[in-house]
Amino acid sequence: MSKRVLVISTSLRGDSNSDLLAQQFAQGARQAGHEVEVISLAGKDIRFCKGCLACQTTGRCVIRDDADAIVQQKMLHADVLVFATPIYYYEMSGQMKTLLDRANPLYSADYAFREVWLLACAAEEGDEVWKRAAEGLGGWV
């Protein structure tokens, strides 16, 4: 069964290692017969969450920017979410964290996704390097 896969590349640097990893994942998903869309956060207007919690009653963020559009038009309808991030100081990129904060309206929504994947690249080796990024995404899930 074909799935709608949304791959979000969170690096702000074009042709970064994590961006290349996202592209390769997307290629494999397409070859497996899935409908795939890749979004890069580079050049996007993504503002910080205000913490107002209005999204919990309205189902939508009060800030109208690219993050709101990605959440409402893309993340809400994807069957699979894939986040590709560089590891900065043993954590996900700041722009990924900001997007996850802004995805708070999904908490009470009837979202389609049932799978969430993390792709990460780091200059260092070892399980501890990406552990906090995985835990952060796990906490969001």
Order of alpha helices (4+ residues) and beta strands (2+ residues): beta-alpha-beta-alpha-alpha-beta-alpha-beta-alpha
